């Protein structure tokens, strides 16, 4: 379950009765869209249905039966969310918007590069400033992924930017291969790998281009700077970093 501070109220009025439930705002939106695939118990603040959640008042059981055909809270809660309205305070909306803004900036920073600077990543603070300059406003009630395209369209007149991936071949010396390859493969899609007779490891991995600085930092950290890396272009030409 989530805390009361994290929850918003979903409210349904039917048959002259009001029904309220306390739920995580993002989960509530996912449930309304039919996209929720988690555990309901993990995203609600109370396994209960209220007439007035702020006072803790509960509706009569016969009202639950009449409207929902059951008194079981875990069956009623999704229906209240799907059929009702999500109520948020101004403070909750502000907090949700700030959280979504951070998530959007992080998403863009992980995937975007500057094509005018040899495809170097954009720092998050630069993306944040550019979004503000472009006048982009994050919608706290929409998933971040649904707002990325519009954000990029508004960013392009402000900063040179594009989403891209990069593919890097890495060779880790035998002394570091075991732990290093475990960290490297977490960055993206491991295209291929090969263990050498001397115990060294070679892997080819594709990941969002905005993560390249973080990637090289991890490779160097886990191999004491002794790994060899090569960027593989779309034409399979290899350039040494």
PADREN-545797 format. One line per 10 residues: number of its first residue (from 1); for each residue z, y, x of N, C-alpha, C. Coordinates in steps of 0.05 Angstrom, whole numbers, plus 5000, padded with zeros to 4 digits. Layout:
N
NUM	Z,Y,X,Z,Y,X,Z,Y,X  ...;
***
This chain:
241
1	5000,4976,5017,5000,5000,5000,5000,5025,5017  4991,5047,5005,4992,5073,5019,5015,5089,5009  5021,5111,5024,5044,5128,5016,5035,5146,4993  5055,5157,4979,5049,5176,4957,5035,5200,4967  5042,5209,4992,5029,5233,5003,4999,5229,5008  4991,5204,5012,4962,5199,5017,4947,5195,4991  4960,5191,4969,4947,5183,4944,4938,5207,4928  4917,5202,4912,4909,5221,4891,4912,5206,4864  4911,5222,4843,4914,5210,4816,4886,5206,4803  4882,5182,4794,4858,5176,4777,4868,5175,4748;
11	4855,5190,4730,4865,5193,4703,4843,5186,4682  4851,5170,4663,4833,5163,4641,4847,5169,4614  4833,5183,4597,4844,5189,4570,4826,5173,4550  4840,5156,4534,4826,5139,4515,4844,5131,4492  4833,5130,4468,4849,5123,4444,4874,5140,4441  4871,5166,4448,4894,5184,4445,4916,5180,4465  4910,5165,4486,4931,5158,4507,4920,5165,4534  4939,5173,4552,4931,5179,4579,4941,5157,4598  4924,5149,4617,4931,5129,4636,4925,5140,4664  4945,5138,4682,4942,5148,4709,4950,5127,4730;
21	4935,5126,4752,4942,5109,4774,4940,5125,4800  4954,5115,4821,4956,5129,4846,4941,5113,4867  4920,5125,4880,4902,5110,4896,4892,5127,4920  4884,5114,4941,4872,5128,4964,4846,5141,4955  4841,5167,4962,4817,5181,4952,4791,5168,4959  4788,5159,4984,4762,5147,4993,4758,5121,4978  4779,5105,4975,4777,5080,4960,4770,5085,4931  4781,5106,4920,4775,5112,4892,4745,5118,4888  4734,5133,4907,4705,5140,4906,4688,5114,4909  4697,5097,4927,4682,5072,4931,4683,5054,4906;
31	4706,5053,4893,4709,5037,4869,4691,5049,4847  4690,5075,4844,4673,5088,4824,4644,5081,4829  4636,5079,4854,4608,5073,4861,4602,5044,4861  4622,5027,4857,4618,4998,4858,4614,4988,4886  4624,5003,4906,4620,4995,4934,4645,4985,4947  4667,4984,4933,4693,4976,4946,4694,4945,4949  4700,4937,4974,4702,4908,4980,4728,4901,4994  4748,4918,4992,4773,4913,5005,4793,4901,4986  4819,4901,4994,4840,4892,4977,4853,4915,4962  4854,4913,4935,4864,4935,4919,4892,4943,4927;
41	4909,4922,4933,4937,4927,4940,4939,4945,4964  4919,4946,4981,4920,4962,5006,4914,4991,5002  4903,4998,4979,4893,5026,4975,4907,5040,4951  4928,5028,4940,4943,5041,4919,4971,5047,4928  4983,5067,4915,5010,5075,4923,5031,5061,4905  5022,5050,4883,5041,5036,4865,5025,5015,4849  5036,4991,4847,5023,4971,4831,5031,4974,4802  5023,4997,4791,5032,5004,4764,5012,5024,4751  5013,5026,4725,4997,5044,4710,5017,5063,4695  5011,5089,4697,5029,5109,4686,5016,5125,4663;
51	5034,5136,4647,5024,5156,4627,5025,5183,4640  5045,5187,4657,5048,5212,4673,5059,5203,4700  5041,5202,4720,5050,5191,4746,5070,5209,4760  5069,5236,4755,5088,5254,4767,5116,5250,4758  5119,5240,4733,5146,5235,4722,5153,5206,4722  5133,5189,4728,5139,5160,4728,5139,5148,4701  5129,5162,4680,5128,5152,4653,5106,5131,4650  5111,5109,4636,5092,5088,4632,5082,5087,4603  5057,5080,4599,5047,5078,4571,5057,5053,4558  5058,5052,4532,5066,5028,4517,5047,5005,4524;
61	5059,4981,4524,5043,4957,4531,5021,4953,4510  5027,4959,4484,5006,4955,4464,4982,4973,4468  4987,4997,4481,4965,5015,4487,4947,5003,4509  4960,4991,4529,4945,4978,4551,4928,4956,4539  4940,4940,4521,4925,4918,4509,4901,4928,4493  4906,4950,4478,4885,4961,4461,4861,4971,4477  4867,4985,4499,4846,4999,4515,4833,4980,4535  4850,4963,4548,4840,4947,4571,4840,4917,4565  4853,4909,4543,4854,4880,4537,4873,4865,4555  4890,4879,4570,4909,4866,4588,4931,4886,4595;
71	4954,4876,4603,4975,4893,4614,4979,4889,4644  4962,4873,4656,4964,4867,4685,4954,4892,4701  4972,4905,4716,4964,4929,4730,4940,4927,4748  4938,4905,4763,4916,4902,4782,4889,4898,4768  4890,4892,4742,4865,4891,4727,4859,4918,4714  4880,4932,4707,4877,4958,4694,4869,4980,4714  4881,4980,4737,4877,5001,4757,4848,5006,4763  4832,4986,4770,4803,4992,4775,4789,5004,4752  4796,4996,4727,4783,5007,4704,4790,5036,4700  4815,5043,4705,4823,5072,4703,4806,5088,4723;
81	4803,5078,4747,4788,5092,4767,4759,5094,4760  4747,5072,4752,4718,5072,4745,4711,5089,4721  4728,5088,4701,4722,5103,4676,4734,5130,4675  4753,5136,4692,4768,5161,4691,4758,5182,4711  4774,5202,4716,4768,5223,4734,4789,5224,4756  4781,5231,4780,4798,5233,4803,4810,5261,4804  4836,5264,4803,4850,5289,4803,4861,5295,4831  4852,5317,4842,4863,5325,4869,4873,5354,4868  4894,5359,4882,4904,5386,4884,4888,5402,4905  4892,5428,4905,4878,5444,4925,4886,5436,4954;
91	4912,5429,4957,4921,5421,4983,4909,5394,4991  4908,5375,4972,4895,5350,4978,4866,5353,4985  4852,5371,4970,4824,5376,4976,4820,5387,5004  4838,5406,5011,4836,5418,5038,4840,5397,5060  4860,5380,5056,4865,5359,5076,4842,5339,5078  4831,5331,5054,4809,5313,5054,4785,5325,5068  4780,5351,5063,4757,5365,5076,4761,5366,5106  4784,5372,5115,4789,5373,5144,4785,5346,5157  4794,5325,5143,4791,5298,5154,4761,5290,5155  4747,5297,5133,4718,5290,5133,4703,5306,5154;
101	4711,5331,5159,4697,5347,5179,4701,5334,5207  4725,5324,5213,4730,5311,5238,4713,5285,5240  4712,5270,5219,4697,5245,5219,4667,5251,5223  4657,5272,5210,4629,5279,5213,4622,5287,5241  4639,5304,5253,4635,5313,5281,4635,5289,5300  4654,5271,5296,4656,5247,5313,4631,5230,5310  4622,5226,5285,4598,5210,5280,4574,5221,5294  4570,5247,5291,4547,5260,5304,4549,5259,5334  4573,5265,5345,4576,5264,5374,4571,5237,5386  4577,5216,5371,4573,5189,5381,4543,5181,5381;
111	4528,5194,5364,4500,5185,5361,4479,5205,5371  4486,5230,5375,4467,5251,5381,4465,5258,5410  4442,5267,5418,4437,5277,5445,4423,5304,5444  4422,5317,5467,4408,5342,5470,4381,5337,5484  4359,5337,5470,4333,5330,5482,4324,5350,5503  4336,5374,5503,4328,5394,5523,4345,5392,5549  4364,5374,5549,4382,5370,5572,4382,5341,5581  4358,5329,5583,4355,5301,5592,4371,5282,5574  4371,5288,5548,4385,5271,5529,4415,5268,5535  4427,5289,5545,4456,5289,5549,4471,5291,5523;
121	4494,5279,5520,4509,5281,5495,4518,5310,5490  4521,5316,5464,4533,5342,5456,4563,5338,5454  4579,5355,5467,4608,5354,5464,4616,5359,5435  4637,5345,5425,4645,5349,5397,4651,5378,5389  4663,5393,5408,4669,5421,5400,4644,5438,5397  4623,5430,5411,4597,5444,5408,4585,5438,5380  4587,5413,5372,4577,5405,5346,4593,5419,5324  4619,5419,5328,4636,5432,5308,4629,5462,5305  4625,5476,5327,4618,5504,5326,4590,5508,5314  4571,5490,5320,4544,5493,5309,4544,5488,5279;
131	4560,5469,5270,4562,5465,5241,4573,5489,5227  4592,5502,5239,4604,5526,5227,4583,5549,5227  4569,5551,5249,4548,5572,5251,4526,5567,5231  4519,5542,5227,4498,5535,5208,4507,5538,5179  4533,5541,5174,4543,5544,5147,4545,5519,5132  4547,5496,5146,4549,5470,5132,4577,5466,5123  4580,5458,5097,4606,5452,5086,4607,5423,5078  4627,5410,5090,4631,5381,5084,4641,5378,5055  4630,5359,5041,4640,5353,5014,4662,5332,5017  4687,5339,5010,4709,5319,5013,4707,5295,4995;
141	4690,5297,4975,4688,5275,4955,4664,5257,4961  4650,5262,4982,4627,5245,4989,4632,5231,5016  4622,5206,5019,4625,5192,5045,4611,5208,5067  4622,5206,5091,4610,5220,5114,4581,5212,5118  4576,5185,5116,4549,5175,5122,4528,5188,5103  4536,5195,5079,4518,5207,5060,4512,5236,5066  4527,5248,5084,4524,5277,5090,4511,5282,5118  4507,5260,5133,4497,5263,5160,4469,5276,5161  4450,5266,5144,4423,5276,5145,4422,5306,5139  4436,5315,5119,4436,5344,5112,4449,5360,5135;
151	4470,5349,5147,4482,5363,5170,4463,5366,5193  4448,5345,5199,4428,5347,5221,4407,5367,5215  4397,5368,5190,4377,5388,5183,4386,5416,5187  4412,5421,5181,4422,5448,5185,4429,5454,5214  4435,5432,5230,4441,5436,5258,4417,5443,5275  4394,5432,5268,4370,5433,5285,4361,5462,5291  4363,5481,5273,4356,5509,5280,4377,5522,5299  4401,5510,5301,4422,5521,5316,4424,5510,5344  4421,5483,5347,4422,5470,5373,4400,5448,5373  4389,5443,5397,4370,5420,5399,4385,5394,5397;
161	4378,5377,5378,4393,5353,5373,4376,5332,5360  4381,5307,5368,4369,5284,5354,4387,5260,5358  4385,5242,5339,4399,5216,5341,4382,5197,5357  4395,5182,5374,4380,5164,5392,4398,5141,5400  4386,5120,5411,4401,5098,5423,4391,5095,5452  4407,5083,5468,4399,5077,5496,4406,5048,5502  4389,5037,5520,4394,5009,5529,4399,5009,5559  4421,4997,5567,4429,4998,5595,4434,4969,5604  4423,4963,5628,4429,4938,5641,4452,4943,5661  4472,4925,5661,4496,4927,5677,4500,4902,5693;
171	4505,4905,5719,4513,4882,5735,4541,4886,5745  4560,4869,5738,4588,4871,5746,4594,4850,5767  4606,4859,5790,4613,4840,5811,4633,4818,5800  4633,4796,5813,4649,4773,5804,4678,4780,5801  4689,4797,5819,4717,4803,5819,4725,4817,5793  4706,4830,5779,4713,4846,5756,4698,4836,5730  4681,4816,5734,4663,4808,5712,4677,4800,5686  4699,4785,5689,4712,4775,5665,4722,4796,5647  4738,4815,5657,4749,4836,5640,4729,4857,5634  4711,4864,5652,4692,4885,5648,4672,4878,5626;
181	4661,4854,5626,4641,4847,5606,4654,4847,5578  4679,4840,5576,4692,4841,5550,4693,4869,5539  4697,4889,5556,4698,4917,5548,4670,4927,5542  4651,4920,5558,4624,4930,5556,4611,4921,5530  4615,4896,5522,4601,4885,5499,4611,4898,5473  4634,4912,5474,4644,4925,5450,4629,4951,5443  4613,4961,5462,4600,4986,5457,4576,4985,5438  4564,4962,5435,4540,4961,5418,4530,4933,5415  4503,4931,5414,4490,4905,5411,4483,4894,5439  4495,4871,5446,4488,4858,5471,4462,4843,5468;
191	4441,4854,5481,4414,4843,5478,4411,4816,5492  4423,4815,5516,4422,4790,5531,4444,4792,5553  4451,4768,5563,4471,4767,5585,4465,4742,5602  4475,4744,5626,4471,4721,5645,4493,4721,5666  4505,4698,5669,4525,4695,5690,4511,4684,5715  4515,4698,5738,4502,4690,5763,4518,4668,5777  4505,4655,5796,4518,4634,5812,4542,4644,5828  4541,4670,5835,4563,4681,5851,4586,4691,5833  4584,4686,5806,4605,4695,5788,4602,4722,5777  4581,4737,5785,4576,4763,5774,4563,4760,5747;
201	4564,4782,5731,4554,4782,5704,4533,4804,5700  4511,4797,5687,4491,4817,5681,4488,4818,5650  4489,4841,5639,4486,4845,5611,4468,4868,5604  4453,4866,5582,4436,4888,5573,4446,4895,5545  4455,4920,5542,4468,4928,5517,4456,4954,5506  4453,4955,5480,4442,4979,5467,4464,4992,5450  4467,5018,5453,4489,5032,5439,4480,5061,5433  4495,5075,5415,4488,5103,5409,4488,5120,5434  4467,5136,5437,4464,5151,5462,4487,5171,5466  4499,5181,5445,4521,5200,5448,4545,5188,5462;
211	4546,5162,5464,4569,5148,5477,4565,5143,5506  4544,5153,5518,4537,5145,5545,4558,5153,5566  4570,5177,5563,4590,5185,5582,4615,5166,5581  4623,5160,5556,4645,5142,5552,4639,5114,5563  4614,5106,5559,4605,5080,5569,4607,5078,5599  4597,5097,5613,4597,5097,5642,4626,5099,5652  4642,5114,5638,4671,5116,5647,4684,5089,5645  4679,5074,5624,4691,5048,5620,4681,5028,5641  4655,5029,5646,4643,5011,5666,4656,5016,5694  4657,5042,5701,4669,5048,5727,4698,5042,5729;
221	4713,5046,5707,4741,5041,5707,4747,5011,5711  4731,4994,5698,4737,4965,5698,4723,4951,5721  4708,4965,5737,4695,4953,5761,4701,4968,5786  4720,4987,5785,4727,5004,5808,4702,5017,5819  4683,5024,5802,4659,5038,5810,4639,5021,5824  4642,4994,5824,4625,4977,5839,4602,4964,5822  4602,4970,5797,4580,4959,5780,4554,4974,5785  4532,4961,5780,4506,4973,5781,4495,4976,5753  4484,4999,5746,4473,5003,5719,4444,5014,5721  4428,5006,5702,4401,5017,5700,4394,5022,5671;
231	4382,5045,5666,4373,5052,5639,4346,5039,5635  4344,5025,5612,4319,5012,5606,4305,5028,5584  4281,5037,5589,4267,5053,5570,4253,5035,5549  4241,5048,5529,4228,5033,5508,4204,5017,5519  4193,5026,5541,4171,5012,5553,4180,4992,5573  4206,4987,5573,4218,4967,5592,4215,4976,5621  4211,5001,5626,4212,5011,5653,4241,5016,5659  4250,5011,5684,4277,5014,5692,4281,5037,5711  4300,5054,5704,4306,5077,5722,4335,5074,5730  4340,5079,5755,4368,5077,5765,4383,5102,5759;
241	4408,5098,5749,4425,5121,5743,4438,5129,5769;
***
